[in-house]
Amino acid sequence: TKKLAADLVAAGATSLQPTLYNFENTATTLTLNTTAGVKITDEALNQAAVTTANVAASNGVIHVVDKVILPAP
């Protein structure tokens, strides 16, 4: 579903967000930290920061991040 930056911040300082990617029949998650901006940690513990939020797209919104976020290995 469409999540604006305000929705991410409203979820709390740190929250787990499910993704649509499944690995070995287990849904993967991303950890969001909104203490100082929005930082996303993937399951490989790589951290990316949102550099531009709420960019309108034809199918929702995107949030530009400064690194590639990978699914579980």
C-alpha positions, -999 to 999 in steps of 0.1 A, spaced: 0 0 0 10 36 -5 31 49 25 40 85 27 70 97 48 45 109 75 31 74 77 66 60 83 74 85 110 40 78 127 49 41 130 74 50 157 111 55 161 119 19 150 95 -4 133 95 -36 112 78 -33 78 69 -64 58 79 -66 21 64 -85 -8 96 -106 -12 96 -141 3 127 -161 9 122 -199 16 85 -192 23 93 -165 49 84 -129 42 113 -105 45 112 -73 65 129 -40 65 136 -21 97 128 16 96 144 41 120 130 76 121 150 90 150 172 112 126 155 112 92 143 79 78 169 51 77 161 16 63 180 -15 74 176 -47 53 180 -82 65 217 -82 56 221 -52 80 229 -28 52 216 7 60 202 32 35 189 67 42 159 83 25 173 113 6 140 124 -11 106 114 1 71 113 -14 79 113 -51 46 108 -70 46 78 -93 18 63 -115 14 34 -91 19 52 -57 49 71 -42 86 63 -40 112 74 -15 147 78 -30 174 61 -9 212 65 -11 221 28 -13 208 -4 -28 186 -24 -4 189 -62 -10 166 -90 -1 178 -118 22 207 -138 7 
